[in-house]
Amino acid sequence: MTIKQAQTDVDNWIKTVGVRYFSELTNMAILTEEVGELARIMARKYGDQSFKESDKNQNLADEMADVLWVLLCLANQTGVDLTEALHKNFEKKNIRDADRHKNNEKLQ
């Protein structure tokens, strides 16, 4: 699935099953919540925190997909073509960071 197809599929789902998009501000708050849920799993799986009993059934891939879903909703609502935006972001990074990371002593 391409990013463009994902944006289209989310839009179709929202318009048929979801009834309508939540407001942009609500979706921004939901995105923050979903990122927090992802961060919780990451902190326990890869960080120093231990799992609580309620954390043990959490699914890392599902939480990442939740973040992506809400980001796709926000892109659709604000008219952002994420494929185009990602291409432009790569261009920016390739210019700005061409040697930056190679010259970073912390990454050697």
LUMVOGU-898206 format. One line per 8 residues: number of its first residue (from 0); their letters; for each residue y, x, z of N, C-alpha, C, O. Coordinates in Angstrom, 1 decimal, always signed. Each point is the difference from the previous one (the first is absolute). Layout:
NUM	a	Y X Z Y X Z Y X Z Y X Z  ... $
# end
This chain:
0	mtikqaqt	-1.2 +0.8 +0.0 +1.2 -0.8 +0.0 +1.2 +0.9 +0.0 +0.1 +0.9 +0.8  +0.9 -1.2 -1.7 +1.2 +0.7 +0.0 +1.0 -0.5 +1.1 -0.3 -1.1 +0.5  +1.3 +1.8 -0.3 +1.0 -0.5 +0.9 +0.7 -1.3 -0.5 +0.2 -1.0 +0.7  +0.1 +1.0 -2.0 +0.5 -1.2 -0.7 -0.9 -1.2 +0.2 +0.5 -1.1 +0.2  -1.8 +1.3 -0.4 -0.9 -1.1 +0.1 -0.1 -0.4 +1.5 -0.1 -1.2 +0.2  +0.2 +2.1 +0.7 +0.0 -0.4 +1.4 +1.2 -0.9 +0.3 -0.1 -1.0 +0.7  +1.3 +1.4 -1.2 +1.2 -0.8 +0.2 -0.2 -1.4 -0.6 +0.4 -1.0 +0.7  -1.0 +1.0 -1.9 -0.2 -1.3 -0.6 -1.0 -0.9 +0.8 +0.2 -1.2 +0.2 $
8	dvdnwikt	-1.3 +1.9 +0.2 -1.0 -0.8 +0.8 +0.5 -0.5 +1.3 -0.3 -1.1 +0.4  +1.1 +1.9 +0.3 +0.6 -0.4 +1.3 +0.9 -1.2 -0.3 +0.0 -1.0 +0.7  +0.8 +1.1 -1.7 +1.0 -1.1 -0.4 -0.8 -1.3 -0.3 +0.4 -1.0 +0.5  -1.4 +1.1 -1.3 -0.8 -1.2 -0.3 -0.7 -0.6 +1.3 +0.0 -1.2 +0.1  -0.5 +2.1 +0.8 -0.6 -0.5 +1.2 +1.1 -0.7 +0.9 -0.3 -1.1 +0.5  +1.4 +1.7 -0.4 +1.1 -0.6 +0.8 +0.3 -1.4 -0.6 +0.2 -0.9 +0.8  +0.0 +0.8 -2.1 +0.4 -1.2 -0.6 -1.0 -1.1 +0.0 +0.3 -1.2 -0.2  -1.6 +1.6 +0.3 -1.1 -1.0 +0.0 -0.6 -0.3 +1.3 -0.3 -1.2 +0.4 $
16	vgvryfse	+0.1 +2.2 +0.4 -0.7 -0.2 +1.3 +1.0 +0.1 +1.2 -0.1 -0.8 +0.9  +1.0 +1.8 -1.1 +1.0 +0.2 +1.1 +1.2 -1.0 +0.0 +0.8 +0.1 +0.9  -0.7 -0.9 -1.8 +1.1 -1.0 -0.2 +1.3 +0.7 -0.5 +0.5 -0.4 -1.0  +0.0 +1.3 +1.8 +1.2 +0.7 -0.3 +0.1 +1.3 +0.8 -0.8 +0.2 +0.9  +1.7 +0.7 -1.4 +0.2 +1.2 +0.8 +0.7 -0.3 +1.3 +0.8 -0.9 +0.0  -1.1 +1.7 +1.0 +0.8 +0.0 +1.2 +1.4 +0.6 -0.4 +0.0 +0.7 -1.1  +1.0 -0.8 +1.8 +1.3 +0.6 -0.3 -0.2 +1.6 +0.0 -0.9 +0.5 +0.6  +1.8 +0.1 -1.3 -0.1 +1.5 -0.1 +0.1 +0.6 +1.4 -0.7 +1.0 +0.3 $
24	ltnmailt	+1.6 -1.5 +0.5 +0.1 +0.5 +1.4 -1.3 -0.2 +0.8 -0.4 +0.9 +0.7  -0.2 -2.1 -0.8 -1.2 -0.2 +0.6 -1.1 +1.0 -0.5 -0.8 +0.5 +0.8  +0.7 -0.4 -2.1 -1.0 +1.0 -0.5 +0.3 +1.4 +0.4 -1.0 +0.8 +0.2  +2.2 -0.4 +0.0 +0.3 +1.3 +0.5 -0.5 +0.2 +1.4 -0.5 +1.0 +0.3  +0.7 -2.1 +0.5 -0.5 +0.1 +1.4 -1.6 +0.0 -0.1 -0.6 +0.8 +0.8  +0.0 -1.5 -1.7 -1.4 +0.0 -0.1 -0.5 +1.4 -0.4 -1.0 +0.4 +0.5  +1.7 +0.2 -1.5 -0.4 +1.3 -0.4 +0.1 +1.0 +1.1 -1.0 +0.8 +0.2  +2.0 -0.9 +0.7 +0.1 +0.9 +1.1 -1.2 -0.3 +1.0 -0.6 +1.0 +0.5 $
32	eevgelar	+0.3 -2.2 -0.3 -1.2 -0.3 +0.8 -1.3 +0.5 -0.5 -0.8 +0.6 +0.7  +0.6 -0.7 -2.0 -1.2 +0.5 -0.7 -0.1 +1.5 +0.1 -1.0 +0.6 +0.2  +2.2 +0.1 -0.4 +0.0 +1.5 +0.1 -0.3 +0.4 +1.5 -0.7 +1.0 +0.2  +1.1 -1.8 +0.7 -0.3 +0.3 +1.4 -1.5 -0.2 +0.3 -0.6 +0.8 +0.7  +0.0 -1.8 -1.3 -1.5 -0.1 +0.1 -0.7 +1.1 -0.6 -1.0 +0.5 +0.6  +1.4 +0.0 -1.7 -0.5 +1.2 -0.7 +0.1 +1.2 +0.9 -0.9 +0.8 +0.2  +2.1 -0.6 +0.3 +0.3 +1.1 +0.9 -0.9 +0.0 +1.2 -0.4 +1.1 +0.5  +0.2 -2.3 +0.1 -0.9 -0.1 +1.2 -1.4 +0.6 -0.3 -0.6 +0.8 +0.8 $
40	imarkygd	+0.1 -1.2 -2.0 -1.4 +0.5 -0.4 +0.1 +1.5 -0.2 -0.9 +0.7 +0.5  +1.9 -0.2 -1.2 +0.1 +1.4 -0.3 +0.1 +0.8 +1.3 -0.6 +1.1 +0.1  +1.4 -1.6 +0.8 +0.2 +0.8 +1.3 -1.3 +0.1 +0.8 -0.2 +0.9 +0.7  -0.7 -1.9 -0.9 -1.2 +0.0 +0.7 -1.1 +0.7 -0.7 -0.8 +0.7 +0.6  +0.8 -0.8 -1.9 -1.1 +0.6 -0.8 +0.3 +1.5 -0.2 -0.9 +0.8 +0.0  +2.2 -0.4 -0.3 +0.3 +1.3 -0.4 +0.9 +0.7 +1.1 +0.2 +1.2 -0.1  +0.3 -2.0 +1.0 +0.9 +0.6 +1.0 -0.7 +0.1 +1.3 -1.2 +0.1 +0.1  +2.0 +0.0 +1.0 -0.5 +0.3 +1.3 -0.3 -1.2 +0.8 -0.6 +0.1 +1.1 $
48	qsfkesdk	+1.0 -1.3 -1.5 -0.3 -1.2 +0.8 -1.4 -0.4 -0.2 -0.7 +0.1 -1.0  +0.2 -0.7 +2.1 -1.4 -0.6 +0.0 +0.0 -1.4 -0.5 +1.0 -0.7 +0.2  -2.1 +0.2 -0.7 -0.1 -1.3 -0.5 -0.2 -0.9 +1.3 -0.7 +0.3 +0.9  +1.4 -1.5 -1.0 -0.2 -1.0 +1.0 -1.1 -0.9 -0.6 -0.2 +0.0 -1.2  -0.4 -0.8 +2.0 -1.0 -0.9 -0.5 +0.5 -0.9 -1.1 -0.7 -0.2 -1.0  +1.9 -0.3 +1.1 +0.6 -0.9 -1.0 +0.3 +0.8 -1.3 +0.3 -0.7 -1.0  -0.2 +2.0 +1.0 +0.3 +0.8 -1.2 -1.2 +0.3 -0.8 +0.1 +0.4 -1.2  -1.3 -0.5 +1.8 -1.2 +0.5 -0.7 -0.4 -0.7 -1.2 -0.7 +0.6 -0.9 $
56	nqnladem	+1.1 -1.8 +0.7 -0.4 -0.8 -1.2 +1.1 +0.1 -1.1 -0.2 -0.7 -1.0  +1.2 +1.5 +1.2 +1.1 +0.1 -1.0 -0.5 +0.8 -1.2 -0.8 +0.9 +0.2  +1.3 -1.3 -1.4 -0.5 +0.6 -1.2 +1.2 +0.7 -0.7 +1.0 -0.6 -0.3  -1.1 +2.0 +0.2 +1.1 +0.8 -0.5 +0.4 -0.5 -1.4 +1.2 -0.1 -0.3  -2.2 +0.0 -0.6 +0.3 -0.4 -1.4 +0.7 -1.4 -0.1 +0.9 -0.2 -0.7  -1.4 -0.7 +1.6 +0.6 -1.4 +0.0 +1.5 +0.1 +0.4 +0.8 -0.7 -0.5  -0.6 +1.5 +1.5 +1.4 +0.1 +0.5 +0.9 +0.7 -1.1 +1.2 -0.4 -0.1  -1.7 +1.4 -0.6 +0.8 +0.5 -1.1 +0.2 -1.0 -1.1 +1.1 -0.1 -0.5 $
64	advlwvll	-2.1 -0.7 +0.2 +0.2 -1.1 -1.0 +1.0 -1.0 +0.5 +0.8 -0.5 -0.8  -0.7 +0.2 +2.1 +1.0 -0.9 +0.5 +1.4 +0.5 -0.2 +0.9 -0.7 -0.4  -0.8 +2.0 +0.6 +1.3 +0.7 -0.2 +0.4 -0.1 -1.5 +1.2 -0.4 -0.3  -2.1 +0.7 -0.6 +0.2 -0.1 -1.4 +0.4 -1.4 -0.4 +0.9 -0.2 -0.8  -1.7 -0.8 +1.3 +0.3 -1.4 -0.4 +1.4 -0.4 +0.3 +0.7 -0.6 -0.9  -0.2 +0.9 +2.1 +1.3 -0.4 +0.4 +1.1 +0.8 -0.8 +1.0 -0.6 -0.4  -1.3 +1.8 +0.1 +0.9 +0.8 -0.8 +0.1 -0.6 -1.4 +1.1 +0.0 -0.6  -2.2 -0.4 +0.0 -0.1 -0.6 -1.3 +0.8 -1.3 +0.1 +0.8 -0.4 -1.0 $
72	clanqtgv	-0.9 -0.4 +2.0 +0.8 -1.2 +0.2 +1.5 +0.3 -0.1 +0.8 -0.6 -0.7  -0.4 +1.6 +1.5 +1.4 +0.4 +0.1 +0.5 +0.4 -1.4 +1.2 -0.3 -0.4  -2.0 +1.1 -0.3 +0.4 +0.4 -1.4 +0.2 -1.2 -0.9 +1.0 +0.0 -0.7  -1.9 -0.9 +0.8 +0.1 -1.2 -0.9 +1.2 -0.8 +0.4 +0.8 -0.4 -0.9  -0.5 +0.3 +2.2 +1.2 -0.8 +0.4 +1.3 +0.6 -0.4 +1.0 -0.7 -0.2  -1.0 +2.0 +0.2 +1.3 +0.7 -0.3 +0.1 +0.5 -1.4 +1.0 +0.7 -0.4  -2.0 -1.0 -0.5 +0.1 +0.4 -1.4 -0.3 +1.4 -0.3 +0.4 +0.6 -1.0  -1.1 +0.1 +1.9 -0.4 +1.4 -0.2 -1.3 +0.1 -0.7 -1.0 -0.6 +0.4 $
80	dltealhk	+1.0 +1.3 -1.5 -1.2 +0.4 -0.7 -0.6 +1.3 +0.6 +0.6 +1.0 -0.2  -1.6 -1.1 +1.1 -0.5 +1.1 +0.7 -0.5 +1.1 -0.9 +0.0 +1.2 +0.4  -0.6 -1.6 -1.5 -0.5 +1.1 -1.0 +1.2 +0.8 -0.4 -0.1 +1.3 +0.0  +1.1 -1.9 -0.5 +1.2 +0.7 -0.4 +0.6 +0.8 +1.2 +0.4 +1.2 -0.2  -0.3 -1.8 +1.3 +0.6 +0.7 +1.2 -0.8 +1.2 +0.4 +0.6 +1.0 +0.3  -1.9 -1.1 -0.4 -0.9 +1.1 +0.3 +0.2 +1.2 -1.0 +0.0 +1.1 +0.4  +0.1 -1.5 -1.7 +0.2 +1.1 -1.0 +1.3 +0.7 +0.3 +0.1 +1.2 -0.1  +1.0 -2.0 +0.4 +1.3 +0.6 +0.3 -0.1 +0.9 +1.2 +0.7 +1.0 +0.1 $
88	nfekknir	-1.5 -1.5 +0.9 -0.1 +0.8 +1.3 -0.7 +1.3 -0.3 +0.4 +1.0 +0.6  -1.4 -1.0 -1.5 -0.7 +1.3 -0.3 +1.0 +0.9 -0.7 +0.1 +1.2 +0.3  +0.7 -1.7 -1.2 +1.0 +0.8 -0.7 +1.0 +0.6 +1.0 +0.3 +1.2 -0.1  +0.1 -2.0 +1.1 +1.0 +0.5 +1.0 -0.7 +1.1 +0.8 +0.6 +1.1 +0.2  -1.8 -1.3 +0.2 -0.7 +1.0 +0.9 -0.3 +1.3 -0.8 +0.1 +1.1 +0.5  -0.5 -1.3 -1.8 -0.3 +1.2 -0.8 +1.3 +0.9 -0.2 -0.2 +1.2 -0.1  +1.3 -1.8 +0.1 +1.3 +0.8 -0.1 +0.4 +0.5 +1.3 +0.2 +1.2 +0.2  -0.1 -2.0 +0.8 +0.5 +0.3 +1.3 -1.0 +1.0 +0.7 +0.5 +0.9 +0.7 $
96	dadrhknn	-1.8 -1.1 -0.8 -0.9 +0.7 +0.8 -0.9 +1.0 -0.8 -1.1 +0.4 +0.4  +1.6 +0.0 -1.6 -0.7 +0.9 -0.9 -0.6 +1.2 +0.8 -1.1 +0.4 -0.2  +1.9 +0.2 +1.0 -0.4 +1.2 +0.7 +0.1 -0.1 +1.5 -0.5 +0.8 +0.8  +1.0 -1.9 -0.3 +0.3 -0.2 +1.4 -1.3 +0.2 +0.8 +0.0 +0.7 +1.0  -1.1 -1.4 -1.3 -1.2 +0.1 +0.8 -0.7 +1.3 -0.2 -0.7 +0.5 +0.9  +0.8 +0.1 -2.1 -0.6 +1.3 -0.2 +0.6 +1.1 +0.9 -0.6 +0.9 +0.4  +1.9 -1.1 -0.2 +0.8 +1.0 +0.8 +0.1 -0.4 +1.5 +0.6 +0.7 +0.7  -1.3 -1.7 -0.3 +0.0 -0.4 +1.4 -1.0 +0.8 +0.8 -1.2 -0.2 -0.2 $
104	eklq	+1.6 +1.1 +1.0 -0.9 +0.9 +0.8 -0.9 -0.8 +0.9 -1.2 +0.4 +0.2  +1.6 -1.6 +0.2 -0.9 -0.8 +0.8 -1.2 -0.6 -0.7 -1.0 -0.3 +0.6  +1.0 +0.3 -2.0 -1.1 -0.5 -0.8 -0.9 +1.1 -0.5 -1.0 -0.2 -0.7  +1.4 +1.5 +1.0 -0.8 +1.1 -0.5 -1.2 +0.3 +0.8 -0.8 +0.9 -0.2 $
# end
